[in-house]
Amino acid sequence: MFPTIEAEVDAKGQIRPKEPFALPPGSRLLITVLESDGAEPALLSETALAADWERPEEAAAWSHLSPG
């Protein structure tokens, strides 16, 4: 399994891991830069909330707001 390591970029542009870790020489990395707009928690919860949103009871409760 591949570890996920959380890090931030400091004022000098250096990547600073939030927790110490060690990698053997020659390790290969893929770095994903995340947007910092605060929308990530909403996107992560969308799938979990969809189970509630897509129930027939919810559709009926909000039907008066749907066009036509």
CHARMM-style PDB file with segment names, atoms N, HN, CA, C and O in Angstrom:
ATOM      1  N   MET     1       0.849  -1.180   0.000  1.00  0.00      PROA
ATOM      2  CA  MET     1       0.000   0.000   0.000  1.00  0.00      PROA
ATOM      3  C   MET     1       0.892   1.239   0.000  1.00  0.00      PROA
ATOM      4  O   MET     1       1.931   1.263   0.659  1.00  0.00      PROA
ATOM      5  N   PHE     2       0.487   2.252  -0.729  1.00  0.00      PROA
ATOM      6  HN  PHE     2      -0.357   2.233  -1.264  1.00  0.00      PROA
ATOM      7  CA  PHE     2       1.258   3.481  -0.818  1.00  0.00      PROA
ATOM      8  C   PHE     2       0.821   4.439   0.287  1.00  0.00      PROA
ATOM      9  O   PHE     2      -0.377   4.661   0.467  1.00  0.00      PROA
ATOM     10  N   PRO     3       1.771   5.011   1.030  1.00  0.00      PROA
ATOM     11  CA  PRO     3       1.381   5.955   2.084  1.00  0.00      PROA
ATOM     12  C   PRO     3       1.001   7.308   1.497  1.00  0.00      PROA
ATOM     13  O   PRO     3       1.500   7.705   0.444  1.00  0.00      PROA
ATOM     14  N   THR     4       0.123   8.001   2.185  1.00  0.00      PROA
ATOM     15  HN  THR     4      -0.283   7.679   3.041  1.00  0.00      PROA
ATOM     16  CA  THR     4      -0.206   9.381   1.852  1.00  0.00      PROA
ATOM     17  C   THR     4       0.408  10.248   2.934  1.00  0.00      PROA
ATOM     18  O   THR     4       0.201  10.008   4.123  1.00  0.00      PROA
ATOM     19  N   ILE     5       1.157  11.250   2.524  1.00  0.00      PROA
ATOM     20  HN  ILE     5       1.325  11.445   1.558  1.00  0.00      PROA
ATOM     21  CA  ILE     5       1.872  12.099   3.466  1.00  0.00      PROA
ATOM     22  C   ILE     5       1.361  13.524   3.298  1.00  0.00      PROA
ATOM     23  O   ILE     5       1.475  14.108   2.221  1.00  0.00      PROA
ATOM     24  N   GLU     6       0.798  14.081   4.364  1.00  0.00      PROA
ATOM     25  HN  GLU     6       0.705  13.607   5.239  1.00  0.00      PROA
ATOM     26  CA  GLU     6       0.296  15.448   4.304  1.00  0.00      PROA
ATOM     27  C   GLU     6       1.450  16.421   4.529  1.00  0.00      PROA
ATOM     28  O   GLU     6       2.285  16.217   5.410  1.00  0.00      PROA
ATOM     29  N   ALA     7       1.486  17.472   3.727  1.00  0.00      PROA
ATOM     30  HN  ALA     7       0.807  17.637   3.012  1.00  0.00      PROA
ATOM     31  CA  ALA     7       2.552  18.466   3.839  1.00  0.00      PROA
ATOM     32  C   ALA     7       2.018  19.835   3.444  1.00  0.00      PROA
ATOM     33  O   ALA     7       0.949  19.951   2.844  1.00  0.00      PROA
ATOM     34  N   GLU     8       2.770  20.859   3.786  1.00  0.00      PROA
ATOM     35  HN  GLU     8       3.639  20.764   4.273  1.00  0.00      PROA
ATOM     36  CA  GLU     8       2.456  22.226   3.386  1.00  0.00      PROA
ATOM     37  C   GLU     8       3.701  22.840   2.763  1.00  0.00      PROA
ATOM     38  O   GLU     8       4.819  22.384   3.002  1.00  0.00      PROA
ATOM     39  N   VAL     9       3.496  23.864   1.974  1.00  0.00      PROA
ATOM     40  HN  VAL     9       2.588  24.234   1.780  1.00  0.00      PROA
ATOM     41  CA  VAL     9       4.610  24.594   1.380  1.00  0.00      PROA
ATOM     42  C   VAL     9       4.843  25.839   2.232  1.00  0.00      PROA
ATOM     43  O   VAL     9       3.916  26.608   2.487  1.00  0.00      PROA
ATOM     44  N   ASP    10       6.103  26.033   2.677  1.00  0.00      PROA
ATOM     45  HN  ASP    10       6.855  25.408   2.470  1.00  0.00      PROA
ATOM     46  CA  ASP    10       6.405  27.191   3.514  1.00  0.00      PROA
ATOM     47  C   ASP    10       6.641  28.440   2.667  1.00  0.00      PROA
ATOM     48  O   ASP    10       6.545  28.390   1.441  1.00  0.00      PROA
ATOM     49  N   ALA    11       6.947  29.551   3.318  1.00  0.00      PROA
ATOM     50  HN  ALA    11       7.025  29.591   4.314  1.00  0.00      PROA
ATOM     51  CA  ALA    11       7.127  30.835   2.638  1.00  0.00      PROA
ATOM     52  C   ALA    11       8.272  30.812   1.637  1.00  0.00      PROA
ATOM     53  O   ALA    11       8.290  31.620   0.709  1.00  0.00      PROA
ATOM     54  N   LYS    12       9.225  29.907   1.806  1.00  0.00      PROA
ATOM     55  HN  LYS    12       9.211  29.251   2.560  1.00  0.00      PROA
ATOM     56  CA  LYS    12      10.364  29.795   0.888  1.00  0.00      PROA
ATOM     57  C   LYS    12      10.107  28.802  -0.237  1.00  0.00      PROA
ATOM     58  O   LYS    12      10.978  28.569  -1.075  1.00  0.00      PROA
ATOM     59  N   GLY    13       8.905  28.213  -0.257  1.00  0.00      PROA
ATOM     60  HN  GLY    13       8.197  28.402   0.423  1.00  0.00      PROA
ATOM     61  CA  GLY    13       8.569  27.253  -1.302  1.00  0.00      PROA
ATOM     62  C   GLY    13       9.017  25.834  -1.011  1.00  0.00      PROA
ATOM     63  O   GLY    13       8.956  24.973  -1.888  1.00  0.00      PROA
ATOM     64  N   GLN    14       9.465  25.579   0.205  1.00  0.00      PROA
ATOM     65  HN  GLN    14       9.515  26.279   0.918  1.00  0.00      PROA
ATOM     66  CA  GLN    14       9.910  24.245   0.590  1.00  0.00      PROA
ATOM     67  C   GLN    14       8.719  23.407   1.052  1.00  0.00      PROA
ATOM     68  O   GLN    14       7.828  23.910   1.738  1.00  0.00      PROA
ATOM     69  N   ILE    15       8.708  22.146   0.680  1.00  0.00      PROA
ATOM     70  HN  ILE    15       9.432  21.738   0.124  1.00  0.00      PROA
ATOM     71  CA  ILE    15       7.650  21.229   1.105  1.00  0.00      PROA
ATOM     72  C   ILE    15       7.990  20.745   2.504  1.00  0.00      PROA
ATOM     73  O   ILE    15       9.066  20.189   2.729  1.00  0.00      PROA
ATOM     74  N   ARG    16       7.078  20.953   3.443  1.00  0.00      PROA
ATOM     75  HN  ARG    16       6.205  21.404   3.261  1.00  0.00      PROA
ATOM     76  CA  ARG    16       7.279  20.577   4.843  1.00  0.00      PROA
ATOM     77  C   ARG    16       6.218  19.556   5.260  1.00  0.00      PROA
ATOM     78  O   ARG    16       5.048  19.908   5.410  1.00  0.00      PROA
ATOM     79  N   PRO    17       6.618  18.298   5.446  1.00  0.00      PROA
ATOM     80  CA  PRO    17       5.660  17.285   5.915  1.00  0.00      PROA
ATOM     81  C   PRO    17       5.149  17.638   7.311  1.00  0.00      PROA
ATOM     82  O   PRO    17       5.882  18.198   8.126  1.00  0.00      PROA
ATOM     83  N   LYS    18       3.900  17.309   7.574  1.00  0.00      PROA
ATOM     84  HN  LYS    18       3.304  16.854   6.912  1.00  0.00      PROA
ATOM     85  CA  LYS    18       3.325  17.583   8.892  1.00  0.00      PROA
ATOM     86  C   LYS    18       3.832  16.600   9.938  1.00  0.00      PROA
ATOM     87  O   LYS    18       3.845  16.916  11.128  1.00  0.00      PROA
ATOM     88  N   GLU    19       4.247  15.420   9.513  1.00  0.00      PROA
ATOM     89  HN  GLU    19       4.237  15.163   8.547  1.00  0.00      PROA
ATOM     90  CA  GLU    19       4.809  14.419  10.422  1.00  0.00      PROA
ATOM     91  C   GLU    19       6.096  13.893   9.810  1.00  0.00      PROA
ATOM     92  O   GLU    19       6.202  13.782   8.588  1.00  0.00      PROA
ATOM     93  N   PRO    20       7.080  13.567  10.651  1.00  0.00      PROA
ATOM     94  CA  PRO    20       8.336  13.045  10.103  1.00  0.00      PROA
ATOM     95  C   PRO    20       8.141  11.669   9.461  1.00  0.00      PROA
ATOM     96  O   PRO    20       7.312  10.876   9.905  1.00  0.00      PROA
ATOM     97  N   PHE    21       8.907  11.406   8.426  1.00  0.00      PROA
ATOM     98  HN  PHE    21       9.581  12.050   8.065  1.00  0.00      PROA
ATOM     99  CA  PHE    21       8.889  10.104   7.771  1.00  0.00      PROA
ATOM    100  C   PHE    21      10.232   9.908   7.079  1.00  0.00      PROA
ATOM    101  O   PHE    21      10.963  10.870   6.840  1.00  0.00      PROA
ATOM    102  N   ALA    22      10.543   8.689   6.768  1.00  0.00      PROA
ATOM    103  HN  ALA    22       9.950   7.908   6.962  1.00  0.00      PROA
ATOM    104  CA  ALA    22      11.807   8.383   6.089  1.00  0.00      PROA
ATOM    105  C   ALA    22      11.514   7.537   4.861  1.00  0.00      PROA
ATOM    106  O   ALA    22      10.648   6.662   4.883  1.00  0.00      PROA
ATOM    107  N   LEU    23      12.243   7.808   3.797  1.00  0.00      PROA
ATOM    108  HN  LEU    23      12.946   8.519   3.779  1.00  0.00      PROA
ATOM    109  CA  LEU    23      12.126   7.037   2.563  1.00  0.00      PROA
ATOM    110  C   LEU    23      13.508   6.532   2.184  1.00  0.00      PROA
ATOM    111  O   LEU    23      14.504   7.224   2.397  1.00  0.00      PROA
ATOM    112  N   PRO    24      13.574   5.345   1.629  1.00  0.00      PROA
ATOM    113  CA  PRO    24      14.877   4.845   1.191  1.00  0.00      PROA
ATOM    114  C   PRO    24      15.377   5.626  -0.024  1.00  0.00      PROA
ATOM    115  O   PRO    24      14.575   6.134  -0.807  1.00  0.00      PROA
ATOM    116  N   PRO    25      16.706   5.725  -0.185  1.00  0.00      PROA
ATOM    117  CA  PRO    25      17.251   6.402  -1.365  1.00  0.00      PROA
ATOM    118  C   PRO    25      16.692   5.792  -2.646  1.00  0.00      PROA
ATOM    119  O   PRO    25      16.533   4.575  -2.750  1.00  0.00      PROA
ATOM    120  N   GLY    26      16.402   6.639  -3.605  1.00  0.00      PROA
ATOM    121  HN  GLY    26      16.531   7.627  -3.521  1.00  0.00      PROA
ATOM    122  CA  GLY    26      15.860   6.176  -4.878  1.00  0.00      PROA
ATOM    123  C   GLY    26      14.353   6.054  -4.899  1.00  0.00      PROA
ATOM    124  O   GLY    26      13.782   5.661  -5.916  1.00  0.00      PROA
ATOM    125  N   SER    27      13.685   6.385  -3.786  1.00  0.00      PROA
ATOM    126  HN  SER    27      14.149   6.704  -2.959  1.00  0.00      PROA
ATOM    127  CA  SER    27      12.222   6.319  -3.745  1.00  0.00      PROA
ATOM    128  C   SER    27      11.639   7.279  -4.766  1.00  0.00      PROA
ATOM    129  O   SER    27      12.168   8.366  -4.995  1.00  0.00      PROA
ATOM    130  N   ARG    28      10.554   6.863  -5.366  1.00  0.00      PROA
ATOM    131  HN  ARG    28      10.124   5.979  -5.180  1.00  0.00      PROA
ATOM    132  CA  ARG    28       9.850   7.711  -6.332  1.00  0.00      PROA
ATOM    133  C   ARG    28       8.606   8.265  -5.660  1.00  0.00      PROA
ATOM    134  O   ARG    28       7.971   7.587  -4.853  1.00  0.00      PROA
ATOM    135  N   LEU    29       8.261   9.504  -5.998  1.00  0.00      PROA
ATOM    136  HN  LEU    29       8.776  10.055  -6.654  1.00  0.00      PROA
ATOM    137  CA  LEU    29       7.111  10.173  -5.398  1.00  0.00      PROA
ATOM    138  C   LEU    29       6.215  10.755  -6.478  1.00  0.00      PROA
ATOM    139  O   LEU    29       6.680  11.138  -7.551  1.00  0.00      PROA
ATOM    140  N   LEU    30       4.941  10.814  -6.184  1.00  0.00      PROA
ATOM    141  HN  LEU    30       4.562  10.503  -5.312  1.00  0.00      PROA
ATOM    142  CA  LEU    30       3.975  11.578  -6.969  1.00  0.00      PROA
ATOM    143  C   LEU    30       3.418  12.630  -6.021  1.00  0.00      PROA
ATOM    144  O   LEU    30       2.967  12.298  -4.925  1.00  0.00      PROA
ATOM    145  N   ILE    31       3.445  13.884  -6.428  1.00  0.00      PROA
ATOM    146  HN  ILE    31       3.812  14.154  -7.319  1.00  0.00      PROA
ATOM    147  CA  ILE    31       2.963  14.958  -5.574  1.00  0.00      PROA
ATOM    148  C   ILE    31       1.699  15.540  -6.194  1.00  0.00      PROA
ATOM    149  O   ILE    31       1.692  15.944  -7.357  1.00  0.00      PROA
ATOM    150  N   THR    32       0.637  15.577  -5.408  1.00  0.00      PROA
ATOM    151  HN  THR    32       0.643  15.249  -4.464  1.00  0.00      PROA
ATOM    152  CA  THR    32      -0.627  16.162  -5.843  1.00  0.00      PROA
ATOM    153  C   THR    32      -0.827  17.463  -5.078  1.00  0.00      PROA
ATOM    154  O   THR    32      -0.802  17.471  -3.847  1.00  0.00      PROA
ATOM    155  N   VAL    33      -1.023  18.545  -5.789  1.00  0.00      PROA
ATOM    156  HN  VAL    33      -1.043  18.538  -6.789  1.00  0.00      PROA
ATOM    157  CA  VAL    33      -1.257  19.840  -5.158  1.00  0.00      PROA
ATOM    158  C   VAL    33      -2.765  20.026  -5.028  1.00  0.00      PROA
ATOM    159  O   VAL    33      -3.497  19.966  -6.016  1.00  0.00      PROA
ATOM    160  N   LEU    34      -3.217  20.251  -3.802  1.00  0.00      PROA
ATOM    161  HN  LEU    34      -2.622  20.299  -2.999  1.00  0.00      PROA
ATOM    162  CA  LEU    34      -4.638  20.408  -3.525  1.00  0.00      PROA
ATOM    163  C   LEU    34      -5.015  21.881  -3.519  1.00  0.00      PROA
ATOM    164  O   LEU    34      -4.220  22.735  -3.126  1.00  0.00      PROA
ATOM    165  N   GLU    35      -6.222  22.168  -3.954  1.00  0.00      PROA
ATOM    166  HN  GLU    35      -6.868  21.474  -4.273  1.00  0.00      PROA
ATOM    167  CA  GLU    35      -6.726  23.535  -3.871  1.00  0.00      PROA
ATOM    168  C   GLU    35      -6.961  23.872  -2.408  1.00  0.00      PROA
ATOM    169  O   GLU    35      -7.350  23.007  -1.622  1.00  0.00      PROA
ATOM    170  N   SER    36      -6.731  25.095  -2.048  1.00  0.00      PROA
ATOM    171  HN  SER    36      -6.416  25.797  -2.686  1.00  0.00      PROA
ATOM    172  CA  SER    36      -6.915  25.497  -0.657  1.00  0.00      PROA
ATOM    173  C   SER    36      -8.139  26.388  -0.488  1.00  0.00      PROA
ATOM    174  O   SER    36      -8.137  27.303   0.336  1.00  0.00      PROA
ATOM    175  N   ASP    37      -9.175  26.125  -1.262  1.00  0.00      PROA
ATOM    176  HN  ASP    37      -9.177  25.382  -1.932  1.00  0.00      PROA
ATOM    177  CA  ASP    37     -10.366  26.970  -1.204  1.00  0.00      PROA
ATOM    178  C   ASP    37     -11.374  26.521  -0.154  1.00  0.00      PROA
ATOM    179  O   ASP    37     -12.422  27.151  -0.013  1.00  0.00      PROA
ATOM    180  N   GLY    38     -11.095  25.470   0.575  1.00  0.00      PROA
ATOM    181  HN  GLY    38     -10.243  24.958   0.460  1.00  0.00      PROA
ATOM    182  CA  GLY    38     -12.005  25.022   1.610  1.00  0.00      PROA
ATOM    183  C   GLY    38     -13.150  24.167   1.111  1.00  0.00      PROA
ATOM    184  O   GLY    38     -13.981  23.749   1.917  1.00  0.00      PROA
ATOM    185  N   ALA    39     -13.234  23.886  -0.185  1.00  0.00      PROA
ATOM    186  HN  ALA    39     -12.559  24.226  -0.840  1.00  0.00      PROA
ATOM    187  CA  ALA    39     -14.343  23.102  -0.733  1.00  0.00      PROA
ATOM    188  C   ALA    39     -14.117  21.599  -0.589  1.00  0.00      PROA
ATOM    189  O   ALA    39     -15.053  20.821  -0.776  1.00  0.00      PROA
ATOM    190  N   GLU    40     -12.917  21.179  -0.266  1.00  0.00      PROA
ATOM    191  HN  GLU    40     -12.157  21.811  -0.114  1.00  0.00      PROA
ATOM    192  CA  GLU    40     -12.626  19.750  -0.220  1.00  0.00      PROA
ATOM    193  C   GLU    40     -13.551  18.975   0.719  1.00  0.00      PROA
ATOM    194  O   GLU    40     -14.056  17.929   0.311  1.00  0.00      PROA
ATOM    195  N   PRO    41     -13.802  19.425   1.953  1.00  0.00      PROA
ATOM    196  CA  PRO    41     -14.710  18.660   2.814  1.00  0.00      PROA
ATOM    197  C   PRO    41     -16.092  18.479   2.200  1.00  0.00      PROA
ATOM    198  O   PRO    41     -16.706  17.424   2.358  1.00  0.00      PROA
ATOM    199  N   ALA    42     -16.582  19.489   1.508  1.00  0.00      PROA
ATOM    200  HN  ALA    42     -16.083  20.346   1.380  1.00  0.00      PROA
ATOM    201  CA  ALA    42     -17.896  19.374   0.867  1.00  0.00      PROA
ATOM    202  C   ALA    42     -17.872  18.324  -0.229  1.00  0.00      PROA
ATOM    203  O   ALA    42     -18.814  17.544  -0.368  1.00  0.00      PROA
ATOM    204  N   LEU    43     -16.801  18.301  -1.007  1.00  0.00      PROA
ATOM    205  HN  LEU    43     -16.035  18.934  -0.894  1.00  0.00      PROA
ATOM    206  CA  LEU    43     -16.698  17.312  -2.081  1.00  0.00      PROA
ATOM    207  C   LEU    43     -16.570  15.906  -1.520  1.00  0.00      PROA
ATOM    208  O   LEU    43     -17.143  14.964  -2.067  1.00  0.00      PROA
ATOM    209  N   LEU    44     -15.824  15.758  -0.432  1.00  0.00      PROA
ATOM    210  HN  LEU    44     -15.359  16.524   0.012  1.00  0.00      PROA
ATOM    211  CA  LEU    44     -15.652  14.438   0.161  1.00  0.00      PROA
ATOM    212  C   LEU    44     -16.941  13.917   0.772  1.00  0.00      PROA
ATOM    213  O   LEU    44     -17.164  12.707   0.795  1.00  0.00      PROA
ATOM    214  N   SER    45     -17.790  14.803   1.265  1.00  0.00      PROA
ATOM    215  HN  SER    45     -17.608  15.787   1.246  1.00  0.00      PROA
ATOM    216  CA  SER    45     -19.025  14.360   1.905  1.00  0.00      PROA
ATOM    217  C   SER    45     -20.171  14.183   0.919  1.00  0.00      PROA
ATOM    218  O   SER    45     -21.215  13.644   1.288  1.00  0.00      PROA
ATOM    219  N   GLU    46     -20.004  14.621  -0.320  1.00  0.00      PROA
ATOM    220  HN  GLU    46     -19.156  15.058  -0.619  1.00  0.00      PROA
ATOM    221  CA  GLU    46     -21.100  14.572  -1.287  1.00  0.00      PROA
ATOM    222  C   GLU    46     -21.626  13.156  -1.488  1.00  0.00      PROA
ATOM    223  O   GLU    46     -22.841  12.958  -1.524  1.00  0.00      PROA
ATOM    224  N   THR    47     -20.756  12.180  -1.618  1.00  0.00      PROA
ATOM    225  HN  THR    47     -19.770  12.341  -1.588  1.00  0.00      PROA
ATOM    226  CA  THR    47     -21.186  10.797  -1.825  1.00  0.00      PROA
ATOM    227  C   THR    47     -21.971  10.285  -0.628  1.00  0.00      PROA
ATOM    228  O   THR    47     -22.998   9.625  -0.787  1.00  0.00      PROA
ATOM    229  N   ALA    48     -21.485  10.589   0.568  1.00  0.00      PROA
ATOM    230  HN  ALA    48     -20.651  11.125   0.697  1.00  0.00      PROA
ATOM    231  CA  ALA    48     -22.174  10.134   1.773  1.00  0.00      PROA
ATOM    232  C   ALA    48     -23.547  10.789   1.896  1.00  0.00      PROA
ATOM    233  O   ALA    48     -24.518  10.135   2.277  1.00  0.00      PROA
ATOM    234  N   LEU    49     -23.628  12.065   1.578  1.00  0.00      PROA
ATOM    235  HN  LEU    49     -22.840  12.597   1.268  1.00  0.00      PROA
ATOM    236  CA  LEU    49     -24.904  12.768   1.686  1.00  0.00      PROA
ATOM    237  C   LEU    49     -25.881  12.376   0.585  1.00  0.00      PROA
ATOM    238  O   LEU    49     -27.094  12.469   0.775  1.00  0.00      PROA
ATOM    239  N   ALA    50     -25.372  11.944  -0.554  1.00  0.00      PROA
ATOM    240  HN  ALA    50     -24.387  11.869  -0.708  1.00  0.00      PROA
ATOM    241  CA  ALA    50     -26.243  11.575  -1.671  1.00  0.00      PROA
ATOM    242  C   ALA    50     -27.204  10.462  -1.286  1.00  0.00      PROA
ATOM    243  O   ALA    50     -28.321  10.401  -1.799  1.00  0.00      PROA
ATOM    244  N   ALA    51     -26.777   9.581  -0.387  1.00  0.00      PROA
ATOM    245  HN  ALA    51     -25.869   9.631   0.029  1.00  0.00      PROA
ATOM    246  CA  ALA    51     -27.661   8.498   0.053  1.00  0.00      PROA
ATOM    247  C   ALA    51     -28.932   9.070   0.675  1.00  0.00      PROA
ATOM    248  O   ALA    51     -30.012   8.508   0.494  1.00  0.00      PROA
ATOM    249  N   ASP    52     -28.819  10.173   1.400  1.00  0.00      PROA
ATOM    250  HN  ASP    52     -27.941  10.629   1.547  1.00  0.00      PROA
ATOM    251  CA  ASP    52     -29.992  10.817   1.987  1.00  0.00      PROA
ATOM    252  C   ASP    52     -30.715  11.696   0.979  1.00  0.00      PROA
ATOM    253  O   ASP    52     -31.945  11.722   0.946  1.00  0.00      PROA
ATOM    254  N   TRP    53     -29.966  12.410   0.163  1.00  0.00      PROA
ATOM    255  HN  TRP    53     -28.967  12.389   0.190  1.00  0.00      PROA
ATOM    256  CA  TRP    53     -30.572  13.341  -0.789  1.00  0.00      PROA
ATOM    257  C   TRP    53     -31.439  12.640  -1.820  1.00  0.00      PROA
ATOM    258  O   TRP    53     -32.436  13.205  -2.270  1.00  0.00      PROA
ATOM    259  N   GLU    54     -31.082  11.423  -2.201  1.00  0.00      PROA
ATOM    260  HN  GLU    54     -30.272  10.964  -1.835  1.00  0.00      PROA
ATOM    261  CA  GLU    54     -31.761  10.746  -3.300  1.00  0.00      PROA
ATOM    262  C   GLU    54     -32.896   9.831  -2.853  1.00  0.00      PROA
ATOM    263  O   GLU    54     -33.373   9.011  -3.639  1.00  0.00      PROA
ATOM    264  N   ARG    55     -33.328   9.959  -1.617  1.00  0.00      PROA
ATOM    265  HN  ARG    55     -32.941  10.625  -0.979  1.00  0.00      PROA
ATOM    266  CA  ARG    55     -34.460   9.161  -1.141  1.00  0.00      PROA
ATOM    267  C   ARG    55     -35.766   9.757  -1.659  1.00  0.00      PROA
ATOM    268  O   ARG    55     -35.862  10.973  -1.821  1.00  0.00      PROA
ATOM    269  N   PRO    56     -36.767   8.925  -1.921  1.00  0.00      PROA
ATOM    270  CA  PRO    56     -38.061   9.437  -2.394  1.00  0.00      PROA
ATOM    271  C   PRO    56     -38.676  10.462  -1.441  1.00  0.00      PROA
ATOM    272  O   PRO    56     -39.322  11.411  -1.886  1.00  0.00      PROA
ATOM    273  N   GLU    57     -38.479  10.276  -0.133  1.00  0.00      PROA
ATOM    274  HN  GLU    57     -37.954   9.506   0.229  1.00  0.00      PROA
ATOM    275  CA  GLU    57     -39.034  11.214   0.844  1.00  0.00      PROA
ATOM    276  C   GLU    57     -38.438  12.612   0.664  1.00  0.00      PROA
ATOM    277  O   GLU    57     -39.142  13.614   0.792  1.00  0.00      PROA
ATOM    278  N   GLU    58     -37.158  12.673   0.372  1.00  0.00      PROA
ATOM    279  HN  GLU    58     -36.585  11.859   0.269  1.00  0.00      PROA
ATOM    280  CA  GLU    58     -36.504  13.965   0.149  1.00  0.00      PROA
ATOM    281  C   GLU    58     -37.022  14.616  -1.131  1.00  0.00      PROA
ATOM    282  O   GLU    58     -37.277  15.819  -1.163  1.00  0.00      PROA
ATOM    283  N   ALA    59     -37.173  13.817  -2.178  1.00  0.00      PROA
ATOM    284  HN  ALA    59     -36.966  12.839  -2.152  1.00  0.00      PROA
ATOM    285  CA  ALA    59     -37.691  14.350  -3.445  1.00  0.00      PROA
ATOM    286  C   ALA    59     -39.084  14.947  -3.243  1.00  0.00      PROA
ATOM    287  O   ALA    59     -39.386  16.019  -3.767  1.00  0.00      PROA
ATOM    288  N   ALA    60     -39.919  14.258  -2.489  1.00  0.00      PROA
ATOM    289  HN  ALA    60     -39.674  13.388  -2.063  1.00  0.00      PROA
ATOM    290  CA  ALA    60     -41.269  14.755  -2.237  1.00  0.00      PROA
ATOM    291  C   ALA    60     -41.239  16.038  -1.404  1.00  0.00      PROA
ATOM    292  O   ALA    60     -42.007  16.964  -1.660  1.00  0.00      PROA
ATOM    293  N   ALA    61     -40.362  16.090  -0.421  1.00  0.00      PROA
ATOM    294  HN  ALA    61     -39.737  15.337  -0.213  1.00  0.00      PROA
ATOM    295  CA  ALA    61     -40.288  17.260   0.457  1.00  0.00      PROA
ATOM    296  C   ALA    61     -39.854  18.518  -0.286  1.00  0.00      PROA
ATOM    297  O   ALA    61     -40.279  19.620   0.061  1.00  0.00      PROA
ATOM    298  N   TRP    62     -39.017  18.365  -1.298  1.00  0.00      PROA
ATOM    299  HN  TRP    62     -38.671  17.470  -1.580  1.00  0.00      PROA
ATOM    300  CA  TRP    62     -38.486  19.517  -2.031  1.00  0.00      PROA
ATOM    301  C   TRP    62     -39.152  19.715  -3.397  1.00  0.00      PROA
ATOM    302  O   TRP    62     -38.749  20.603  -4.148  1.00  0.00      PROA
ATOM    303  N   SER    63     -40.142  18.920  -3.727  1.00  0.00      PROA
ATOM    304  HN  SER    63     -40.470  18.198  -3.117  1.00  0.00      PROA
ATOM    305  CA  SER    63     -40.752  18.971  -5.058  1.00  0.00      PROA
ATOM    306  C   SER    63     -41.382  20.328  -5.372  1.00  0.00      PROA
ATOM    307  O   SER    63     -41.447  20.721  -6.537  1.00  0.00      PROA
ATOM    308  N   HSD    64     -41.840  21.037  -4.361  1.00  0.00      PROA
ATOM    309  HN  HSD    64     -41.788  20.718  -3.415  1.00  0.00      PROA
ATOM    310  CA  HSD    64     -42.459  22.351  -4.606  1.00  0.00      PROA
ATOM    311  C   HSD    64     -41.449  23.380  -5.120  1.00  0.00      PROA
ATOM    312  O   HSD    64     -41.850  24.431  -5.621  1.00  0.00      PROA
ATOM    313  N   LEU    65     -40.164  23.103  -5.009  1.00  0.00      PROA
ATOM    314  HN  LEU    65     -39.838  22.249  -4.602  1.00  0.00      PROA
ATOM    315  CA  LEU    65     -39.132  24.017  -5.498  1.00  0.00      PROA
ATOM    316  C   LEU    65     -38.646  23.667  -6.899  1.00  0.00      PROA
ATOM    317  O   LEU    65     -37.892  24.426  -7.507  1.00  0.00      PROA
ATOM    318  N   SER    66     -39.077  22.522  -7.406  1.00  0.00      PROA
ATOM    319  HN  SER    66     -39.690  21.905  -6.911  1.00  0.00      PROA
ATOM    320  CA  SER    66     -38.643  22.090  -8.740  1.00  0.00      PROA
ATOM    321  C   SER    66     -39.492  22.750  -9.817  1.00  0.00      PROA
ATOM    322  O   SER    66     -40.710  22.848  -9.671  1.00  0.00      PROA
ATOM    323  N   PRO    67     -38.860  23.204 -10.900  1.00  0.00      PROA
ATOM    324  CA  PRO    67     -39.640  23.793 -11.993  1.00  0.00      PROA
ATOM    325  C   PRO    67     -40.474  22.732 -12.710  1.00  0.00      PROA
ATOM    326  O   PRO    67     -40.028  21.602 -12.905  1.00  0.00      PROA
ATOM    327  N   GLY    68     -41.657  23.105 -13.086  1.00  0.00      PROA
ATOM    328  HN  GLY    68     -42.019  24.023 -12.927  1.00  0.00      PROA
ATOM    329  CA  GLY    68     -42.549  22.284 -13.893  1.00  0.00      PROA
ATOM    330  C   GLY    68     -42.813  20.983 -13.330  1.00  0.00      PROA
ATOM    331  OT1 GLY    68     -43.554  20.195 -13.919  1.00  0.00      PROA
TER     332      GLY     68
END
